[in-house]
Amino acid sequence: MLQGKFVFSQIMEPVPWKRFQTCINRYSGDYRVKELKCSDYLNYLAGAYYIMDRGYLDFERLYKLNQSKSFFATRTKKNTKLKRYYSTPVDKSTGVQCDQVVVLASANSYKLYPETFRRIRFYDAIREKRLVFITNNMMLPTKTIADLYKSRWRVELFFKWIKQHLRIKTFYGVSENVVKSQIWIGICVYLLAAIMKKKLNLTQSLYQILQVLSLTQFEKMPILSLFEKGTCKSNVTQSHKPLTLFDL
């Protein structure tokens, strides 16, 4: 008969359970959250900033944002036709090349957005790339608009990190609560592995540690023994081979 603690319980030992329960109570983590259906469109908040990639360039939607007294900043496409009304002076040492008040030149597009907005051309010296933004905010400094769009890249990097490290291949639901819960669970698992790696001075990578734990978390054995030399090999034995539908 196996004796001792499960590997899973050894992983969870560093968790401050009292503080964890306090967080659950504070943020109503156990309370049932209503679903946000995929067909529900968003309510634009007055004064909020919506930063979008040019793949979401939709002038009808941008005009709704403008009518809601929200602000947007997005990139233009190469075939976007704009008519310049006038230009304002810019400090080109900041990377901003022009700041113009424009209107849509195409009659069909103008029907969708029949007002003026700004076009800002910015040169990113780090990426050696010229970017063109449009925004309905006529007051913010041009460099601030460019910085707002640049901050969107951090969000993309975050989701890239999720894909590379959290191994979330599919979501088990479409509600906002389910998606957020699954992401936070993945982050918590990753952090637990990182804490264990540091606490036990493990030489394996976090990816290797997670691979080993995914197969052994309900074994009863000292956790250090899982990572001794010669132990953490991914040898597939006969019992681990996937079952086939037909034996041919």
Phi, psi and omega in degrees: 000133181288140179235162179103188183270150171294151176302321181300317181293328177291325178295322186276355183301320182289350184291125176282092191296326180296315179293324179299315179293326177298319178295320178299315181292321183293318185257015178051047183294337180267359182278139182288125182260136178291151183283146171255103185291153181297332183277352180283122178273160190280151172269115183288136183264129178298131179088350180279156178251130179244114183254122187228152174284163183292344176295341179257019181290102182223107188292332176295317179291320178298325179290325175296320175300315181296319179292334178276004182063031172262166180245146178227156172215127181210169178266152177270160173267162183298328183267010178284120183261121182234146178249125183278132173269308177197165180242153175243150181298146179227159175266101186290346178291342179275354183101345178282126183260331177200154177223111188231150170263124188227171175219155180293131183277331179285133181298319180294318179291324181296328176296328181281327180222085187272037179223168179276159172207184183257145169242126182237125177256127186229137177254119179269104184293330182291314181269355182053052184222138178263125184241142178240121181250153167234144182208154176263003177273114185264000188250325184296148175300149183300321181295326179294320177298316178297320179293324177299315180293323179297326179296337178295331179298329179296324177296317178298320178295325178297314180290330175295320178296320178301314181296324185279328189247326186272347176054044175271100184274333180205151176264142184272008177191171182248356180287156180300320182294319180295314181297313180297318181298317182293322177294315180294323176298315179299319179294318179298318178298317180297317180292322177299318178295321179294319177297316181295321179299316180288317184294322183263002180055047181281142181268344181290155176287163178298325178297316179295320180298315180294325178297315181294315183293330180295339181257345190234006189296340179249022170273153177254095181197155178302135186294329179295329181294339179290337187245016174287157181302133179088352181270313186272062172253145182267050177287130181265113178273174181299324182287342181266355182291139180294146179287145178257153183289320179231138174267103183262000000 
